[in-house]
């Protein structure tokens, strides 16, 4: 048989065949259809077939998909799969994006750029990065040339952020190696001084006088911020020093008020100082910070890349917190540049001792002004200080030549561990301990604790190990009764040692200090009543003595004095003691009912767990569990609510303070309201069931009687 020799197909034939298969593969989003069509032309080389396939992609984009942005993204993703299948050129995905960016409007470019950002990890792959990095850089620069940095600020920022993510830190094309300044950023200002006075003569809300002199000094500082090297000149430095002092004094004499409703500057500072000193829960504080940040972002709808210099706006700008912060941060950036070491600074650019002293004093004043600028001035000042510290680290990195970041080599053999000292044989240790009449447990700490006392169990029961004071003694101690820590500890002692913690209070006052004072009086009265009953019992037995009678008389006198003190009428003419007794005197049955807190069994916990959901770890931290314990619950019970069920069952069994009331309180604090309502409903159900059992037991008892 004669062998059939296929002839190679020309460019137009390949392009027509590939265009047909591309349309079919695009509809199915299947690159294998393109692969089969590509492999069917065996007579052509790969070099001959890739060019027609590239052209088929470009023509399909330009003539069929240029108006449908979603299909543009799908075609780009299909081209990425085609590159991995080795049927097109490596640069074709970026070429397609460059073609579409050149043919559509800027608003569509901004939407198409989403695909570029989403596929940043694809562009960083080894197969794409080396071949496409120059094309991507050229495409982004072309976009930046079309955009206006004043009107399209956000889009320009997105492009620059994408380039920073795409290129490594050590890419020298994206670094300002020689520390050049943008001298083209000129701030133009100036107006006739008489006209300026006419525009400002009706302003009465500003406590400082805004005249032409202040206006010129203020905006002339922008030239120093634009080119800090001017400060090394004596004449320029004297001008900068004068203008900066005037502007900062005007800021200091005109304080801003907190725009948040119901708050003032003083309250804001006091709250921030108190929050710095208090040890608060990190999870709660992080949540509050995130909420405030989200709220501030929602409020900041407008952003201006460059402020206007119209003299009529200066009074309003001085009242704007964002404007003031921008100017103050410019001062800090300038001061940092003047003080740090920069590799490409001229040798003559050095500060004199007087200049350094002025910068340090002014820098302290600027931070103080930032802290006084609401809202959240202290937090903003701390953030700026942290950012400038990191900027100094990057400056040191640039001074060292922008070395590439590399992961540590794991193959490097670490230093050998130090030689272990010889241990004494176990038999010798046991023999020495037996001779001394002691125990040896193999661990220094355990050995010391076990030999602390001849009878360890009796030592554990010693009264010296009881560090918990009595609630009566603690309530009568000389402390500030309005101290929150004192109130918290007093309530803890009261719940542990006295049934009065579980009594219901109908007092019109909701202060904890008033409640604790009422409990203290009640406990003192009960102690006196108990002391009064002891002499009477001894008299019945015929054991009267002079000392017992004296103690009885003393107790009676204290009781009368306490009753007189408690029976004094208040300003409204009512007896406080009667209200307190009505609140605190409860039947013993109620105390017994509350002595055992309500808990939940496993079946009831399984009903509550789905309502808690993914917030069960947050709940676990509030209940006292560590991150390792929560991870253990999650790994041991991998089903959806298994970790939550195991944690709550363990809490009800092991924790002395575990109760459904405490669980409902914690859930409300975490704003898990659905689960909190379910817990309260469970409490009511259990109380009703208990009440029915008591009634049934009472009726059964009456029948037996």
C-alpha positions in Angstrom: 0.0 0.0 0.0 1.1 3.5 -0.7 1.4 5.7 2.4 -0.8 8.8 2.3 1.2 12.0 3.0 -0.8 14.9 4.4 0.0 18.4 3.2 0.4 21.2 5.6 -2.5 23.7 5.8 -1.8 27.4 5.3 -2.4 30.1 7.9 -5.9 31.2 6.7 -7.1 27.5 6.7 -5.8 26.9 10.2 -7.3 30.1 11.4 -10.7 29.3 10.0 -10.7 25.8 11.5 -9.5 27.1 14.9 -12.1 29.9 15.0 -14.8 27.3 14.5 -13.5 25.0 17.2 -12.9 28.0 19.5 -16.5 29.1 19.3 -17.6 25.6 20.2 -15.1 25.3 23.0 -16.0 28.7 24.4 -19.7 27.8 24.6 -18.7 24.7 26.6 -15.7 26.2 28.4 -13.8 23.1 27.4 -10.2 23.4 26.2 -10.1 19.8 25.1 -12.1 20.7 22.0 -9.4 23.1 21.0 -6.8 20.5 21.8 -8.4 18.0 19.5 -8.7 20.5 16.6 -5.0 21.5 17.3 -3.8 17.9 17.2 -5.7 17.1 14.0 -3.3 19.0 11.9 -0.3 16.7 12.2 1.4 18.0 9.1 1.9 21.5 10.6 4.5 22.2 13.3 3.6 23.7 16.7 5.1 27.1 15.7 2.8 27.2 12.6 -0.3 26.3 14.6 0.1 28.6 17.6 0.0 31.8 15.6 -3.4 31.0 13.9 -4.8 30.0 17.3 -3.7 33.3 18.8 -5.3 35.2 16.0 -8.5 33.2 16.4 -8.7 34.3 20.1 -8.0 38.0 19.3 -10.6 38.1 16.5 -13.2 36.5 18.6 -12.6 39.0 21.3 -12.7 42.1 19.1 -15.6 41.2 16.8 -17.9 39.1 19.0 -17.3 39.8 22.7 -16.2 43.4 23.0 -19.5 44.6 24.3 -20.1 41.7 26.8 -17.7 42.1 29.7 -18.6 38.9 31.4 -17.8 36.9 28.3 -14.5 38.8 28.0 -13.5 37.4 31.4 -14.6 33.9 30.4 -12.5 34.1 27.2 -9.4 35.2 29.2 -9.8 32.3 31.5 -10.2 29.9 28.6 -7.0 31.4 27.1 -5.2 30.6 30.4 -6.3 27.0 30.1 -5.1 27.0 26.5 -1.6 28.2 27.6 -1.4 25.4 30.1 -2.4 23.0 27.3 0.4 24.4 25.2 -1.7 25.3 22.1 -1.3 29.1 22.2 1.5 31.6 23.0 2.1 32.2 26.7 1.4 35.9 26.4 -2.0 35.6 24.7 -4.1 36.2 27.9 -2.3 39.5 28.6 -2.5 40.4 24.9 -6.3 39.9 25.0 -6.6 42.2 28.0 -4.5 44.8 26.4 -6.6 44.8 23.2 -9.9 45.2 25.1 -8.5 48.0 27.3 -7.5 49.9 24.2 -11.0 49.7 22.6 -13.4 50.4 25.5 -14.2 53.4 27.7 -12.6 54.0 31.1 -15.7 52.9 33.1 -15.6 49.5 31.3 -11.9 49.3 31.8 -12.4 49.6 35.6 -14.9 46.7 35.5 -12.6 44.5 33.3 -9.7 45.2 35.6 -11.5 43.1 38.2 -10.4 40.0 36.2 -6.8 41.2 36.2 -6.9 41.5 40.0 -8.6 38.2 40.6 -6.0 36.3 38.5 -3.0 37.8 40.2 -1.9 34.4 41.4 -2.1 33.1 37.9 0.1 35.8 36.6 2.7 35.0 39.3 3.0 31.4 38.2 6.3 30.5 36.7 4.9 29.8 33.3 3.4 33.3 33.0 5.6 35.5 35.1 8.8 35.5 33.1 7.0 35.9 29.8 4.2 38.2 30.7 5.6 40.6 33.4 6.7 43.2 30.8 3.4 43.0 29.0 1.4 43.4 32.2 3.6 46.4 33.3 3.1 48.0 29.8 -0.7 47.4 30.0 -0.9 49.0 33.5 1.2 52.0 32.5 -1.0 52.6 29.4 -4.0 52.6 31.7 -2.4 55.0 34.1 -1.6 57.4 31.3 -5.2 57.5 30.3 -6.5 58.1 33.8 -6.6 61.4 35.8 -5.1 61.1 39.2 -7.4 63.7 40.5 -10.7 62.3 39.1 -9.8 58.5 38.9 -7.9 58.3 42.1 -9.4 55.0 43.2 -8.8 53.2 39.9 -5.2 54.5 39.9 -4.7 53.2 43.4 -6.1 49.7 42.4 -3.6 49.5 39.5 -0.7 50.4 41.8 -1.8 47.9 44.4 -2.0 45.2 41.8 1.5 45.9 40.6 2.8 45.8 44.2 1.2 42.4 44.6 2.3 41.1 41.3 6.0 42.1 41.4 8.3 41.0 44.2 9.6 43.5 46.7 13.1 43.4 45.2 11.9 44.4 41.7 13.9 47.6 41.1 11.5 49.0 38.5 9.0 49.6 41.2 11.4 51.1 43.7 12.4 54.7 44.2 16.0 53.7 44.7 17.6 57.2 44.7 14.8 58.8 46.8 13.5 61.3 44.3 10.7 63.6 45.1 7.7 64.5 42.9 8.6 68.1 42.3 5.8 68.5 39.7 3.3 68.4 42.5 3.0 72.2 42.9 0.3 73.8 45.1 -0.8 77.0 43.6 -2.3 79.7 45.9 -2.5 83.4 46.2 -5.1 86.2 46.2 -5.3 89.9 47.0 -5.1 90.4 50.8 -8.0 92.9 50.8 -10.3 90.5 49.0 -9.4 87.8 51.5 -10.3 90.1 54.4 -13.6 90.8 52.8 -14.4 87.1 52.5 -13.6 86.4 56.1 -15.1 89.4 57.9 -18.5 87.7 58.5 -17.0 84.5 60.1 -17.7 84.4 63.8 -17.5 80.7 64.7 -13.8 80.6 64.3 -11.9 81.6 67.5 -8.8 82.6 65.6 -8.3 85.4 63.1 -7.8 84.2 59.6 -6.0 86.9 57.6 -3.9 87.0 54.5 -0.7 86.4 56.5 -2.0 83.1 58.0 -3.4 82.0 54.6 0.0 82.5 52.9 2.0 80.9 55.7 -0.3 77.9 55.7 -0.2 77.0 52.0 3.5 77.9 51.7 4.3 74.9 53.9 3.2 72.6 51.0 6.4 73.6 49.1 8.5 72.3 52.0 6.5 69.1 52.2 7.0 68.7 48.4 10.8 69.1 48.6 12.1 68.5 52.1 15.7 69.2 51.1 15.0 72.9 51.2 15.0 72.7 55.0 18.8 72.2 55.0 19.2 75.8 53.7 19.4 78.3 56.5 17.1 80.9 54.9 14.5 78.3 53.9 14.7 76.7 57.3 14.1 80.0 59.1 11.0 80.5 56.9 9.8 77.0 57.6 10.3 77.3 61.3 8.3 80.6 61.5 5.4 79.4 59.3 5.2 76.0 61.1 5.1 77.6 64.5 2.3 80.0 63.4 0.2 77.2 61.9 0.6 74.8 64.8 -0.3 77.6 67.3 -3.5 78.3 65.3 -4.3 74.6 65.5 -3.7 74.5 69.2 -5.9 77.6 69.9 -8.8 76.2 67.8 -9.9 72.9 69.2 -12.4 70.7 67.4 -15.4 69.1 69.0 -16.3 65.4 68.8 -18.9 65.0 66.0 -20.3 61.9 67.7 -23.7 62.6 69.4 -23.7 62.8 73.2 -19.9 63.0 73.6 -17.4 65.7 74.2 -13.6 66.0 73.8 -13.0 65.6 77.5 -15.2 62.5 77.7 -13.4 61.1 74.7 -10.0 61.6 76.3 -11.2 60.1 79.6 -12.7 57.1 78.0 -9.6 56.5 75.9 -7.3 56.8 79.0 -9.5 54.5 80.9 -9.5 51.9 78.1 -5.7 52.0 78.0 -5.5 51.2 81.7 -8.2 48.6 82.0 -7.6 44.9 81.1 -10.5 44.2 78.8 -11.4 41.1 76.8 -9.4 41.1 73.5 -12.2 39.5 71.5 -14.7 42.1 72.6 -12.3 45.0 72.0 -11.4 43.7 68.5 -15.1 43.4 67.6 -15.8 47.0 68.8 -12.8 48.3 66.8 -14.0 46.6 63.6 -17.5 48.0 64.0 -16.1 51.5 64.5 -13.8 51.1 61.4 -16.7 49.8 59.3 -18.9 52.7 60.4 -16.2 55.3 59.6 -15.6 53.8 56.2 -19.3 53.9 55.4 -19.5 57.6 56.5 -16.4 58.6 54.4 -18.1 58.5 51.0 -15.9 61.2 49.4 -12.2 61.4 49.1 -10.1 64.2 47.7 -6.6 63.5 46.5 -5.7 67.2 46.7 -7.3 70.0 48.8 -8.4 73.2 47.3 -6.6 76.5 48.1 -9.5 78.9 47.7 -9.3 81.4 50.6 -13.0 81.2 51.2 -12.6 77.5 52.2 -9.7 78.0 54.7 -12.0 78.5 57.7 -14.0 75.4 56.8 -10.9 73.4 56.2 -9.5 74.3 59.6 -12.8 72.9 61.1 -12.4 69.6 59.2 -10.7 66.8 61.2 -9.5 65.0 58.1 -7.9 68.1 56.7 -6.2 68.8 60.0 -4.9 65.2 60.3 -3.6 65.4 56.7 -1.5 68.5 57.5 -0.2 67.1 60.8 0.8 63.8 59.2 2.7 65.8 56.6 4.7 67.4 59.4 5.6 64.0 60.8 6.7 62.6 57.5 8.9 65.6 56.9 10.4 65.4 60.3 11.2 61.7 59.9 13.0 62.3 56.6 15.1 65.1 58.0 16.2 62.9 61.0 16.8 59.5 59.5 19.8 58.3 57.4 19.1 58.1 53.6 21.7 56.5 51.4 21.4 59.1 48.6 21.3 62.3 50.7 24.1 64.8 50.1 26.8 65.0 52.7 25.9 68.6 53.3 22.3 67.7 54.2 22.7 67.5 58.0 20.8 69.1 60.8 22.3 71.5 63.4 21.7 70.8 67.1 19.2 73.7 67.2 17.3 72.3 64.2 17.2 68.8 65.8 15.9 70.3 69.1 13.2 72.2 67.3 12.1 69.1 65.4 11.8 67.0 68.5 9.8 69.7 70.4 7.5 70.3 67.4 7.1 66.5 66.8 5.8 66.1 70.4 3.4 69.0 69.9 2.1 67.5 66.6 1.4 64.1 68.3 -0.4 66.0 71.0 -2.6 67.8 68.4 -3.3 64.5 66.7 -4.5 63.0 70.0 -6.7 66.0 70.6 -8.3 65.8 67.2 -11.6 63.8 67.4 -12.8 61.2 66.8 -10.5 58.5 68.3 -7.5 60.9 68.4 -5.3 58.7 70.6 -5.9 55.6 68.5 -5.1 57.6 65.3 -1.9 59.0 66.8 -0.7 55.5 67.8 -1.5 54.2 64.3 0.5 57.0 62.6 3.5 56.4 65.0 3.4 52.6 64.1 3.3 53.3 60.4 6.2 55.7 60.6 8.2 53.1 62.5 7.6 50.6 59.8 8.5 53.2 57.2 11.9 53.6 58.9 12.4 49.8 58.6 11.7 50.0 54.8 14.2 52.9 54.6 16.9 50.8 56.2 16.1 48.0 53.7 16.6 50.4 50.8 19.8 51.7 52.3 21.1 48.1 52.3 20.4 47.7 48.5 16.9 46.2 48.6 18.0 42.7 49.2 15.7 40.0 48.0 13.6 38.2 50.6 14.4 34.5 50.8 13.1 31.7 53.0 15.6 30.2 55.4 17.4 27.2 54.0 16.0 24.1 55.8 19.0 22.0 54.8 21.4 24.0 57.0 22.3 21.7 59.9 21.6 23.3 63.2 24.1 23.3 66.0 24.3 20.1 68.0 22.5 20.3 71.4 24.6 20.7 74.5 25.8 17.6 76.2 23.5 16.3 78.9 24.9 16.1 82.4 25.1 12.7 83.9 22.1 11.7 86.0 22.3 10.0 89.3 21.1 6.4 89.2 17.5 5.9 90.3 18.5 3.4 93.0 20.9 5.8 94.7 18.2 8.5 94.7 15.6 6.2 96.3 18.2 5.0 98.9 19.2 8.5 99.9 15.5 9.6 100.2 14.7 6.6 102.3 17.5 7.3 104.7 16.2 10.8 105.2 12.6 9.6 105.7 11.3 11.3 102.5 9.7 10.4 99.2 11.4 10.5 95.8 9.0 10.9 92.8 11.5 11.6 90.0 10.6 15.2 89.6 12.0 18.1 91.7 8.7 20.0 92.0 6.7 16.9 92.9 9.3 15.7 95.3 9.3 19.0 97.1 5.5 19.2 97.3 5.1 15.6 98.5 7.6 16.1 101.3 6.1 19.5 102.3 4.3 17.8 105.3 4.3 14.3 106.8 0.5 14.2 106.2 -0.3 15.8 102.9 -4.0 15.4 103.1 -4.1 17.1 106.5 -1.9 19.9 105.2 -4.4 20.5 102.4 -7.2 20.9 105.0 -5.2 23.5 106.9 -6.9 26.8 107.6 -3.8 28.6 106.4 -4.7 27.5 102.9 -8.1 29.1 103.0 -7.4 32.5 101.5 -11.1 33.3 101.0 -12.5 35.9 103.5 -15.9 35.8 105.0 -18.5 37.9 103.3 -19.5 39.8 106.5 -15.8 40.8 107.1 -15.3 41.8 103.5 -18.5 44.0 103.4 -17.5 45.8 106.6 -13.9 46.5 105.4 -12.8 50.1 104.9 -12.9 50.4 101.1 -14.6 52.5 98.5 -18.0 51.0 98.3 -18.5 52.4 94.8 -15.4 50.6 93.5 -16.5 48.2 90.7 -13.8 45.6 91.6 -15.0 45.7 95.3 -18.7 45.2 94.2 -17.7 42.3 91.9 -15.8 40.4 94.6 -18.5 41.1 97.1 -21.1 39.6 94.8 -18.9 36.5 94.2 -18.5 36.0 98.0 -22.2 36.5 98.6 -23.1 33.9 95.9 -20.7 31.4 97.4 -21.4 31.9 101.2 -24.9 33.3 101.6 -28.3 32.6 100.3 -29.2 36.3 100.2 -27.5 36.6 96.8 -30.5 34.8 95.3 -33.2 37.0 96.9 -35.3 39.3 94.7 -34.9 43.0 95.4 -37.8 45.4 94.9 -35.8 48.4 95.9 -36.3 51.5 93.7 -32.5 51.9 93.6 -30.6 49.8 91.1 -27.2 50.5 92.5 -25.1 47.5 93.5 -23.7 49.5 96.4 -27.1 50.0 97.9 -27.9 46.3 97.5 -24.7 45.3 99.2 -25.3 47.8 102.1 -28.7 46.2 102.6 -27.2 42.8 102.7 -24.6 43.9 105.2 -27.3 45.2 107.6 -29.3 42.0 107.2 -26.2 39.8 108.0 -25.3 41.9 111.0 -28.9 41.7 112.3 -28.9 37.9 111.9 -25.6 37.6 113.7 -26.9 39.7 116.6 -30.1 37.6 116.7 -28.1 34.4 116.8 -25.9 35.8 119.6 -29.0 36.8 121.5 -30.5 33.3 121.4 -27.4 31.7 123.0 -27.7 33.2 126.5 -31.4 32.4 126.6 -30.7 28.7 125.9 -28.0 28.6 128.6 -30.4 30.2 131.1 -32.9 27.4 130.5 -30.2 24.8 131.3 -29.3 26.7 134.5 -25.8 27.7 133.4 -26.2 31.5 133.9 -23.1 33.3 134.6 -22.1 36.9 134.9 -20.1 36.9 131.6 -23.0 35.4 129.6 -25.4 38.0 131.0 -23.0 40.8 130.1 -22.7 39.5 126.6 -26.5 39.2 126.3 -26.9 42.8 127.5 -24.2 43.9 125.0 -26.0 42.1 122.2 -29.3 43.7 123.1 -27.8 47.1 123.1 -26.2 46.5 119.7 -29.5 45.2 118.3 -31.4 48.3 119.6 -28.8 50.6 118.1 -28.8 48.8 114.8 -32.6 48.9 114.7 -32.6 52.6 115.5 -30.0 53.2 112.8 -32.0 51.2 110.2 -35.3 52.7 111.3 -34.4 56.3 110.6 -36.6 57.8 107.9 -35.1 58.9 104.7 -35.8 62.2 102.9 -39.2 61.0 101.7 -40.3 59.9 105.2 -40.1 56.2 104.6 -38.3 53.6 106.6 -35.5 52.1 104.5 -35.2 49.1 106.8 -38.7 47.9 106.1 -38.1 47.9 102.3 -34.8 46.0 102.8 -36.5 43.4 105.0 -39.3 43.0 102.4 -36.6 42.5 99.8 -34.3 40.2 101.7 -36.6 38.2 104.0 -37.7 35.2 101.9 -39.0 31.8 103.0 -36.4 29.1 103.5 -38.1 27.1 100.7 -37.1 29.8 98.2 -33.5 29.7 99.4 -33.5 25.9 99.1 -35.0 26.1 95.6 -32.2 28.4 94.5 -29.4 26.6 96.3 -29.1 24.2 93.3 -28.8 26.0 90.0 -30.6 24.7 87.0 -28.5 22.8 84.5 -29.1 21.1 81.2 -28.6 17.5 80.2 -27.1 16.3 77.0 -30.4 16.1 75.1 -31.3 19.7 76.1 -27.8 20.9 75.1 -28.2 19.2 71.7 -31.3 21.3 71.2 -29.5 24.5 72.0 -26.3 23.9 70.0 -27.8 24.5 66.5 -29.1 27.9 67.7 -25.6 28.9 68.9 -24.1 27.8 65.5 -20.6 29.0 64.5 -20.4 31.4 67.5 -19.7 28.5 69.9 -16.0 29.2 70.0 -16.6 32.8 71.0 -19.0 31.4 73.8 -16.3 28.9 74.9 -13.7 31.7 75.4 -16.3 33.5 77.6 -16.9 30.4 79.6 -13.1 30.1 80.4 -11.9 27.6 77.8 -8.6 28.1 76.1 -7.9 27.8 72.4 -6.3 24.4 72.8 -9.3 23.0 74.6 -11.7 24.4 71.9 -9.5 22.8 69.2 -9.7 19.5 71.1 -13.6 19.6 71.2 -13.6 20.4 67.5 -11.3 17.6 66.4 -12.8 15.0 68.7 -16.4 15.8 67.5 -16.0 16.7 63.8 -19.8 16.9 63.1 -21.4 20.3 62.8 -22.5 20.9 66.4 -20.5 18.2 68.1 -17.9 20.5 69.5 -20.5 22.9 70.9 -22.4 20.0 72.6 -19.2 18.5 74.1 -18.1 21.9 75.4 -21.4 22.7 77.1 -21.8 19.2 78.6 -18.3 19.5 80.0 -19.0 22.9 81.4 -22.2 21.9 83.2 -20.4 18.9 84.8 -17.0 20.5 85.8 -17.7 24.2 86.5 -19.2 25.0 89.9 -20.8 28.2 88.5 -22.4 26.5 85.6 -26.1 27.1 85.3 -28.7 28.0 82.7 -29.0 31.5 84.1 -25.3 32.2 83.7 -25.5 30.7 80.2 -28.3 33.0 79.2 -26.5 36.0 80.6 -23.3 35.2 78.6 -25.3 34.6 75.4 -27.0 38.0 75.8 -23.7 39.6 76.3 -22.4 38.1 73.1 -25.6 39.1 71.3 -26.5 35.5 70.4 -30.1 36.4 71.1 -31.9 33.4 69.6 -30.0 31.0 71.8 -30.5 33.2 74.8 -34.2 33.2 74.3 -34.2 29.4 74.0 -32.2 29.1 77.2 -34.7 31.3 79.1 -37.6 29.3 77.7 -35.9 26.1 78.9 -35.5 27.7 82.4 -39.2 28.5 82.5 -40.0 25.0 81.4 -37.8 23.4 84.1 -39.2 25.7 86.8 -42.8 24.8 85.9 -41.9 21.1 85.9 -40.3 21.5 89.3 -43.3 23.4 90.6 -45.6 20.6 89.5 -43.5 18.0 91.2 -43.5 20.0 94.4 -47.3 20.4 94.2 -47.7 16.7 93.5 -45.4 15.8 96.4 -47.3 18.2 98.7 -50.7 16.7 97.8 -49.3 13.2 98.3 -48.0 14.2 101.7 -51.4 15.6 102.7 -53.2 12.4 101.7 -50.8 10.3 103.7 -51.4 12.6 106.8 
